[in-house]
Amino acid sequence: MVMFFMTPLLSRAQSVPAAESPAPARIYHLLREDDDWSFLADPAERQEFWDSIKYIRLRPGRNDWFLSIGGEAREVWEQIGNDNWGQQPFMNGYLNERYTLYFDVHYGKHVRSFVEFKSGLNSYRTGGPRPIDEKKLDFQTAFLEVGTGDERNWIKFRAGRHEMEYGSGRLIDVREGPNVRLSFDGFKVKAGVGSWQIDGFAVRPDLDKPGILNNAPNHAVGFWGVYVVRPLTKTMTLDSYYLGLDRKTAAFNRGLGEEVRHSIGARVSRPIAQTKPGGDFDYEALWQFGTFGSANIRAWTVASETGYRFTTVPLEPRFSTKADISSGDDPSSNTLGTFNPLFPKGNYFGVLATAGPGPINFIDVHPRVEATLPHSVTASFDWIFQWRESLRDGVYSVPGFLIIPAGKSNARFVGHRPGTEVRWQANRHLWLQADYGIFYAGKFVKESQPGRNLNYWALWAGYKF
C-alpha cells in the first residue's frame, strides 16, 4: 500500500517534460485493486495476450467506462519439521493451491466496483488444513467506491470487503505468505490533499471458514484507524497513524480478558536504490495504551532496517541489517506490557513464514545480503538472532498465539535462524521460488521443553495476469 501511496506522490514531485509521456505501467500490484489498465483504451498500446481482457470498453466513445479482468494461480509445497520447536515432533509436508479472479468495473470517473474471488486449497497436511491454508471459494475483495475531485485533491468512499496493506506490513498486512489472504469488512475513506494521502477505516477482520461463500465478519473484533502518508523529500516518506483495536477475548501470558488497545506511531523510510548506489532505511516507533480486563495497557516497539545497495558492481548486492525490539509483560503489575502487532505480515522474519516466533516480546538482530543474478534471478541469505525482551513473558507465534509460556526458564535467548531464498522472475507473469531455513533452539526453548530445532523449506510457483 505504501508503494501505491508513494508512486503518485513522487511522480508529482518530479518534473516531466511536456513533450514526453511516461511509459504505461504494466504492474501487477500486491493489491490488485491498485492495477491501472486505463492506458489500454489506446489500441496501439495492446501488445500482450492478456490485454484483450485488461481493458473492455463498456460505453461507446467513453474511455472511462470499462471492465478489467485479472487473476492469479499459485502452487506451494511446504514442509515443516518440529513445528513450534517440537510441539508437533514430525515432518509435516503439504501442498497449498491459491486461485484468484477479479473484475474491476469503472462507471465513469467517480464510481467503481471491484470484486475478487479467492480459492485456497490444501492437501496432505497432517492434522488437516488451518484457517490460513484453506478456503474453497469466497470473496477476497468486494467493494463499491464513490469519489470526487481532481488529480491533486480528491476523496473516495468505499463500502464492502477490503484488503489492507500499510507501511512495511509490520502492523497491517494482507498476509501474502499464507495460502489464504486476510480481508476486512466495513468502510474505508481515502483522500488526497495536495501531497498528503489519508486513509480512514472502520472494519472487522473477515473470518475464513472452510466452505463456499460462507465467510462473515468477526463480530468479536473491531478495528479502526487513520493512516497518513506524505513525502518529506523526493526520496523520503513519512507515515503516521492511529489504530484502534477491540477484542472481546484476548489471550496473553497473564491470561484472558477483553482488550481495548490504541496504537500511535510513525515511520520514516527511503526506498532501496535502483539505478545509482545508495543507502535505504525503514525506521518505525509505536506506543500502545488502553485496557486489558481490569488492567491498563502500556506497550511499545521500535523497528529499524538499514541497507546499502551497490548498483555499479557485479550482482548489484545489497547489505542490510534489521534491529527490532518490542515490549513484554510483567504479570506482577496491573499493567499489561505485551506489545500487540495487530495484523502483521506472515513472513515477518523471512522465509520461515508462519513457523517460528512472532514480533511479540522480542529483541532481534537480522543481517541480510541479497544479489541480482543473470536471467532475472535474485538470491538472498539472512541470519536472525532473537531474545525475549521480558523474562516474565513468553514466546508468541506470528499470529499472536502463545507458544511457550514464561516460568520454565529464566533464559533470555530464544534462538537463531539462518535462511536463504532464490527467486526467478521468468517474465512479467511467471515466477518460481525456493526457500530454506532452520531455527536453532536457544537456551529458553531448550529449558522449556520440547526444544528441538525447527526446519522449513518450500517450493513456490506463481502466475499472474
C-alpha positions as CSV (number, residue, x, y, z in Angstrom):
1,M,0.0,0.0,0.0
2,V,2.9,2.4,0.7
3,M,4.1,1.8,-2.8
4,F,0.6,2.8,-4.0
5,F,0.9,5.9,-1.9
6,M,4.4,6.8,-3.0
7,T,4.1,6.3,-6.7
8,P,1.6,9.2,-7.4
9,L,3.2,11.4,-4.8
10,L,6.7,11.1,-6.0
11,S,5.7,11.4,-9.6
12,R,4.1,14.7,-8.9
13,A,7.2,15.9,-7.1
14,Q,9.4,15.2,-10.2
15,S,9.1,17.3,-13.4
16,V,8.3,15.6,-16.7
17,P,8.9,17.4,-20.0
18,A,5.7,18.4,-21.6
19,A,6.7,16.7,-24.9
20,E,7.2,13.3,-23.2
21,S,4.7,10.9,-21.7
22,P,5.7,8.3,-19.1
23,A,5.6,4.7,-20.3
24,P,2.4,2.7,-19.4
25,A,2.7,1.0,-16.0
26,R,2.3,-2.7,-16.7
27,I,2.5,-3.7,-13.0
28,Y,0.7,-6.4,-11.1
29,H,0.4,-4.9,-7.6
30,L,0.2,-6.8,-4.3
31,L,-3.3,-5.4,-4.0
32,R,-4.8,-6.0,-7.4
33,E,-7.2,-3.1,-6.9
34,D,-4.2,-0.8,-7.5
35,D,-3.7,-2.1,-11.0
36,D,-4.4,0.6,-13.6
37,W,-5.0,-0.6,-17.2
38,S,-6.8,2.5,-18.5
39,F,-4.0,3.2,-20.9
40,L,-5.2,0.3,-23.0
41,A,-8.0,2.5,-24.2
42,D,-5.5,3.2,-26.9
43,P,-5.5,0.1,-29.2
44,A,-1.8,0.8,-30.1
45,E,-0.8,0.0,-26.5
46,R,-2.2,-3.5,-26.7
47,Q,0.8,-5.7,-27.1
48,E,0.3,-8.8,-24.8
49,F,-2.0,-11.8,-24.9
50,W,-4.0,-10.7,-21.8
51,D,-4.5,-7.1,-23.0
52,S,-7.8,-8.0,-24.6
53,I,-9.4,-8.6,-21.1
54,K,-7.5,-5.9,-19.2
55,Y,-9.5,-3.2,-20.9
56,I,-13.0,-3.9,-22.2
57,R,-14.9,-0.8,-23.2
58,L,-18.5,-0.6,-21.8
59,R,-19.8,2.6,-23.5
60,P,-19.0,3.8,-27.0
61,G,-16.9,6.9,-27.0
62,R,-16.2,6.8,-23.3
63,N,-12.7,5.7,-22.2
64,D,-13.6,5.9,-18.5
65,W,-16.4,3.2,-18.7
66,F,-14.5,-0.1,-18.8
67,L,-14.1,-3.5,-17.3
68,S,-10.7,-5.1,-16.4
69,I,-10.3,-8.8,-15.6
70,G,-7.3,-10.4,-13.9
71,G,-6.2,-13.1,-11.5
72,E,-3.5,-15.4,-10.2
73,A,-2.6,-19.1,-9.8
74,R,-0.1,-20.1,-7.1
75,E,1.2,-23.5,-6.1
76,V,3.3,-24.0,-3.0
77,W,4.8,-27.2,-1.4
78,E,5.8,-26.5,2.2
79,Q,7.5,-28.8,4.6
80,I,8.0,-28.0,8.3
81,G,9.9,-30.2,10.8
82,N,9.4,-29.9,14.5
83,D,6.8,-27.1,14.3
84,N,6.9,-24.8,17.3
85,W,10.2,-26.5,18.3
86,G,8.8,-30.0,18.6
87,Q,5.3,-29.4,19.9
88,Q,4.5,-31.2,16.7
89,P,7.5,-33.5,16.6
90,F,7.3,-34.7,13.0
91,M,7.9,-33.6,9.4
92,N,4.7,-32.1,8.0
93,G,4.6,-31.7,4.2
94,Y,1.6,-30.4,2.3
95,L,0.5,-28.7,-0.9
96,N,-1.2,-25.3,-1.0
97,E,-3.0,-24.0,-4.0
98,R,-4.3,-20.5,-4.5
99,Y,-6.5,-19.2,-7.3
100,T,-8.0,-15.7,-7.6
101,L,-10.1,-13.9,-10.3
102,Y,-11.1,-10.2,-10.2
103,F,-13.5,-7.9,-12.0
104,D,-12.8,-4.2,-11.9
105,V,-15.6,-2.1,-13.3
106,H,-15.3,1.7,-13.8
107,Y,-18.6,3.5,-14.3
108,G,-17.1,6.8,-15.4
109,K,-14.6,8.9,-13.3
110,H,-16.5,8.7,-10.0
111,V,-18.0,5.3,-9.5
112,R,-16.2,1.9,-9.4
113,S,-16.9,-1.6,-8.2
114,F,-14.2,-4.2,-7.5
115,V,-14.8,-7.9,-6.9
116,E,-12.1,-10.5,-6.4
117,F,-12.8,-14.2,-5.8
118,K,-10.4,-16.5,-3.9
119,S,-10.0,-20.2,-3.7
120,G,-7.4,-21.7,-1.4
121,L,-7.0,-25.5,-1.3
122,N,-4.8,-27.6,1.0
123,S,-3.7,-31.3,0.5
124,Y,-1.8,-33.8,2.6
125,R,-1.3,-31.7,5.8
126,T,-1.1,-33.8,8.9
127,G,-3.9,-32.6,11.2
128,G,-5.8,-31.1,8.4
129,P,-5.8,-27.5,6.9
130,R,-5.6,-24.5,9.2
131,P,-7.7,-21.4,8.5
132,I,-4.7,-19.8,6.7
133,D,-4.4,-22.9,4.5
134,E,-7.9,-23.5,3.0
135,K,-10.9,-21.6,1.8
136,K,-12.7,-23.3,-1.0
137,L,-14.4,-20.3,-2.5
138,D,-15.3,-16.8,-1.3
139,F,-14.9,-13.1,-1.9
140,Q,-11.4,-11.8,-1.2
141,T,-12.5,-8.3,-2.0
142,A,-15.9,-6.8,-2.9
143,F,-16.5,-3.1,-2.5
144,L,-18.3,-0.2,-4.1
145,E,-16.4,3.0,-4.5
146,V,-17.8,6.5,-5.0
147,G,-15.5,9.5,-5.3
148,T,-15.0,13.1,-6.5
149,G,-12.2,15.6,-7.0
150,D,-9.3,16.1,-9.3
151,E,-5.8,14.7,-9.6
152,R,-4.5,16.8,-6.7
153,N,-7.4,17.0,-4.3
154,W,-9.9,14.1,-4.1
155,I,-11.9,11.8,-1.8
156,K,-13.2,8.3,-2.3
157,F,-15.6,6.3,-0.1
158,R,-15.6,2.5,-0.1
159,A,-18.1,0.1,1.5
160,G,-17.8,-3.7,1.5
161,R,-14.9,-6.2,1.9
162,H,-11.4,-4.8,1.7
163,E,-7.7,-5.8,1.6
164,M,-5.4,-3.5,3.6
165,E,-1.7,-3.1,3.4
166,Y,0.1,-0.2,5.1
167,G,3.7,0.7,5.6
168,S,6.1,-2.2,5.7
169,G,3.3,-4.6,6.8
170,R,4.5,-4.8,10.4
171,L,1.1,-3.9,11.7
172,I,-1.4,-4.2,8.8
173,D,-0.8,-6.7,6.0
174,V,-2.7,-8.8,3.5
175,R,-0.9,-11.9,4.7
176,E,0.6,-12.8,1.3
177,G,2.8,-15.7,2.5
178,P,0.0,-18.0,3.8
179,N,-2.4,-19.6,1.3
180,V,-5.5,-17.6,2.3
181,R,-5.0,-13.8,2.4
182,L,-6.7,-11.6,5.1
183,S,-9.7,-9.4,4.4
184,F,-11.7,-6.9,6.4
185,D,-15.4,-6.0,6.2
186,G,-16.6,-2.4,6.7
187,F,-16.0,1.1,5.5
188,K,-13.0,3.0,4.2
189,V,-12.4,6.6,3.2
190,K,-9.4,7.5,1.0
191,A,-8.4,11.2,0.4
192,G,-5.7,13.1,-1.3
193,V,-5.0,16.6,-0.2
194,G,-2.0,18.0,-2.1
195,S,0.9,15.8,-1.2
196,W,-0.9,14.1,1.6
197,Q,-2.6,10.7,1.3
198,I,-5.1,10.0,4.1
199,D,-6.9,6.8,4.8
200,G,-9.6,6.3,7.5
201,F,-11.3,3.0,8.1
202,A,-13.7,1.1,10.5
203,V,-13.7,-2.6,9.8
204,R,-13.9,-6.1,11.3
205,P,-11.5,-8.9,10.2
206,D,-13.1,-11.5,7.9
207,L,-13.5,-15.0,9.4
208,D,-12.3,-17.6,6.9
209,K,-14.5,-20.7,7.1
210,P,-13.5,-23.8,5.0
211,G,-16.7,-23.9,2.9
212,I,-18.1,-22.0,0.0
213,L,-19.3,-18.3,0.2
214,N,-19.9,-18.6,4.0
215,N,-17.4,-16.0,5.3
216,A,-18.6,-13.4,7.8
217,P,-17.1,-10.5,9.7
218,N,-15.6,-11.4,13.2
219,H,-18.0,-9.6,15.5
220,A,-15.7,-10.2,18.5
221,V,-13.0,-7.9,16.9
222,G,-13.3,-4.3,15.9
223,F,-10.6,-2.4,14.1
224,W,-10.5,1.3,13.2
225,G,-7.9,4.0,12.5
226,V,-6.4,6.8,10.4
227,Y,-3.2,6.3,8.3
228,V,-1.5,9.3,6.8
229,V,1.4,9.3,4.2
230,R,3.3,12.2,2.7
231,P,6.7,12.7,1.1
232,L,9.3,14.6,3.0
233,T,11.7,14.8,0.1
234,K,11.9,13.2,-3.3
235,T,13.3,10.0,-1.7
236,M,12.0,10.1,1.8
237,T,8.4,9.4,3.1
238,L,6.7,9.9,6.4
239,D,3.9,7.6,7.6
240,S,1.9,8.5,10.8
241,Y,-1.1,6.7,12.2
242,Y,-3.6,6.0,14.9
243,L,-5.0,2.5,15.1
244,G,-7.7,1.2,17.5
245,L,-8.4,-2.5,18.3
246,D,-11.2,-4.0,20.4
247,R,-11.1,-7.8,21.1
248,K,-13.7,-9.3,23.3
249,T,-11.4,-12.2,24.2
250,A,-7.6,-11.8,24.0
251,A,-5.0,-14.3,25.3
252,F,-1.6,-13.3,26.7
253,N,0.8,-15.0,29.1
254,R,-1.0,-13.5,32.1
255,G,-4.4,-14.8,31.0
256,L,-7.6,-14.0,29.1
257,G,-9.6,-10.7,29.0
258,E,-11.2,-8.1,26.9
259,E,-8.6,-5.9,25.1
260,V,-9.1,-2.3,24.0
261,R,-5.9,-1.1,22.6
262,H,-4.8,2.2,20.9
263,S,-1.7,2.5,18.9
264,I,0.0,5.7,17.8
265,G,3.1,5.6,15.7
266,A,5.3,7.0,12.9
267,R,7.5,5.6,10.2
268,V,10.3,7.2,8.1
269,S,11.6,5.4,5.1
270,R,13.7,5.7,2.0
271,P,13.3,3.1,-0.8
272,I,16.1,0.7,-2.0
273,A,18.4,2.2,-4.6
274,Q,17.6,1.1,-8.2
275,T,20.0,2.8,-10.6
276,K,22.7,4.5,-8.5
277,P,24.5,3.2,-5.5
278,G,22.8,4.4,-2.3
279,G,21.5,3.7,1.1
280,D,18.0,3.0,2.2
281,F,16.2,2.8,5.6
282,D,12.9,2.0,7.3
283,Y,12.5,3.2,10.9
284,E,9.3,2.9,12.9
285,A,8.3,3.6,16.5
286,L,5.0,2.9,18.2
287,W,3.3,3.4,21.5
288,Q,0.3,1.4,22.7
289,F,-2.2,2.1,25.6
290,G,-5.6,1.0,26.7
291,T,-7.2,-1.6,28.9
292,F,-7.0,-5.4,29.3
293,G,-9.7,-6.6,31.6
294,S,-9.2,-4.5,34.8
295,A,-5.6,-3.8,33.9
296,N,-4.1,-1.0,31.9
297,I,-2.0,-1.5,28.7
298,R,1.4,0.2,28.2
299,A,3.4,-1.3,25.4
300,W,5.8,-0.2,22.6
301,T,8.0,-1.3,19.8
302,V,10.9,0.2,17.8
303,A,11.8,-1.3,14.5
304,S,14.6,-0.5,12.0
305,E,16.1,-1.6,8.8
306,T,19.2,0.0,7.3
307,G,20.7,-1.1,4.0
308,Y,23.0,-0.1,1.1
309,R,22.9,-1.3,-2.5
310,F,25.9,-1.3,-4.8
311,T,24.4,-1.0,-8.3
312,T,27.7,-0.4,-10.2
313,V,29.3,-3.8,-9.3
314,P,28.5,-7.3,-10.5
315,L,25.4,-8.8,-8.9
316,E,24.3,-5.4,-7.5
317,P,24.5,-6.7,-3.9
318,R,22.5,-5.1,-1.1
319,F,23.6,-5.5,2.5
320,S,21.2,-4.7,5.3
321,T,20.5,-5.2,8.9
322,K,17.3,-5.1,10.9
323,A,17.2,-4.4,14.6
324,D,13.9,-4.6,16.4
325,I,12.5,-4.6,19.9
326,S,9.0,-5.0,21.3
327,S,7.9,-4.9,24.9
328,G,6.9,-7.9,27.0
329,D,4.8,-8.2,30.2
330,D,5.4,-8.3,33.9
331,P,2.3,-10.2,35.3
332,S,3.0,-8.9,38.9
333,S,2.0,-5.4,37.8
334,N,-1.5,-4.1,37.0
335,T,-0.3,-3.1,33.5
336,L,-0.2,-5.4,30.5
337,G,3.2,-4.7,28.8
338,T,2.9,-7.2,25.9
339,F,3.1,-5.5,22.5
340,N,0.4,-6.5,20.0
341,P,1.4,-6.4,16.4
342,L,-2.2,-6.3,15.3
343,F,-2.4,-7.9,11.8
344,P,1.3,-8.4,10.8
345,K,2.8,-9.9,7.7
346,G,3.1,-13.7,7.8
347,N,6.8,-13.8,6.8
348,Y,7.8,-11.2,9.4
349,F,11.1,-13.0,10.0
350,G,11.9,-14.0,6.4
351,V,11.4,-17.4,4.8
352,L,10.1,-19.1,8.0
353,A,6.7,-17.6,7.2
354,T,4.1,-18.6,9.8
355,A,6.5,-21.0,11.5
356,G,8.6,-19.9,14.5
357,P,8.3,-16.9,16.8
358,G,6.4,-13.7,16.1
359,P,7.3,-10.0,16.8
360,I,5.9,-10.0,20.4
361,N,8.2,-9.7,23.5
362,F,11.3,-9.9,21.4
363,I,14.7,-8.4,20.6
364,D,16.3,-9.3,17.3
365,V,19.2,-8.6,15.1
366,H,18.8,-9.6,11.5
367,P,21.6,-9.2,8.9
368,R,20.8,-9.9,5.3
369,V,22.6,-9.9,1.9
370,E,20.9,-10.1,-1.4
371,A,22.1,-10.2,-5.0
372,T,20.8,-10.0,-8.6
373,L,21.9,-12.9,-10.8
374,P,21.7,-13.3,-14.5
375,H,18.3,-14.1,-16.2
376,S,16.2,-12.3,-13.7
377,V,17.2,-14.5,-10.7
378,T,17.6,-13.0,-7.2
379,A,19.1,-14.7,-4.2
380,S,19.3,-13.7,-0.5
381,F,20.8,-15.1,2.7
382,D,19.9,-13.8,6.2
383,W,20.5,-14.8,9.8
384,I,18.2,-13.9,12.7
385,F,19.2,-13.8,16.4
386,Q,16.3,-13.4,18.8
387,W,15.9,-12.8,22.6
388,R,13.0,-12.2,24.9
389,E,12.6,-8.5,26.0
390,S,10.9,-9.5,29.3
391,L,11.9,-12.6,31.2
392,R,8.5,-12.8,32.7
393,D,6.6,-13.1,29.4
394,G,6.5,-16.0,26.9
395,V,7.2,-16.5,23.2
396,Y,4.4,-16.0,20.8
397,S,3.7,-17.0,17.2
398,V,3.4,-14.6,14.3
399,P,-0.5,-14.5,14.6
400,G,-0.1,-13.8,18.3
401,F,-0.8,-17.1,20.0
402,L,1.3,-18.0,23.0
403,I,3.7,-20.9,22.0
404,I,5.9,-21.2,25.2
405,P,4.7,-19.6,28.4
406,A,7.1,-17.9,30.8
407,G,8.1,-19.6,34.1
408,K,10.0,-22.7,32.9
409,S,13.3,-20.9,32.2
410,N,14.9,-17.6,33.1
411,A,17.0,-17.6,29.9
412,R,16.6,-14.7,27.5
413,F,18.0,-16.2,24.3
414,V,15.2,-17.8,22.1
415,G,17.4,-18.9,19.2
416,H,18.9,-18.1,15.9
417,R,17.9,-18.9,12.3
418,P,19.8,-18.9,9.0
419,G,17.7,-18.8,5.9
420,T,18.0,-18.5,2.1
421,E,15.7,-17.6,-0.8
422,V,16.2,-17.9,-4.5
423,R,13.6,-16.4,-6.9
424,W,13.3,-16.4,-10.7
425,Q,11.0,-13.9,-12.3
426,A,10.8,-15.7,-15.7
427,N,8.7,-12.9,-17.2
428,R,6.0,-10.4,-16.1
429,H,3.6,-13.2,-15.3
430,L,5.5,-16.3,-14.2
431,W,7.8,-16.7,-11.2
432,L,9.4,-19.6,-9.3
433,Q,10.9,-19.5,-5.8
434,A,12.7,-21.8,-3.3
435,D,13.1,-21.1,0.4
436,Y,15.0,-22.9,3.2
437,G,15.6,-22.1,6.8
438,I,16.4,-23.7,10.2
439,F,15.6,-22.2,13.6
440,Y,18.1,-23.4,16.1
441,A,16.5,-23.5,19.6
442,G,18.2,-21.3,22.2
443,K,18.5,-21.8,25.9
444,F,15.0,-20.6,26.7
445,V,13.4,-23.0,24.2
446,K,15.6,-25.9,25.3
447,E,14.9,-25.4,29.0
448,S,11.2,-25.0,28.4
449,Q,10.9,-28.4,26.5
450,P,10.4,-29.6,23.9
451,G,13.4,-27.9,22.4
452,R,14.1,-29.4,19.0
453,N,15.4,-27.3,16.1
454,L,12.7,-26.2,13.7
455,N,13.3,-26.5,9.9
456,Y,11.4,-25.3,6.9
457,W,11.6,-25.4,3.2
458,A,9.2,-24.5,0.4
459,L,8.9,-24.5,-3.4
460,W,6.7,-21.9,-5.0
461,A,5.3,-21.3,-8.5
462,G,3.0,-18.4,-9.5
463,Y,1.4,-16.9,-12.5
464,K,-0.4,-13.5,-12.6
465,F,-2.4,-11.9,-15.4
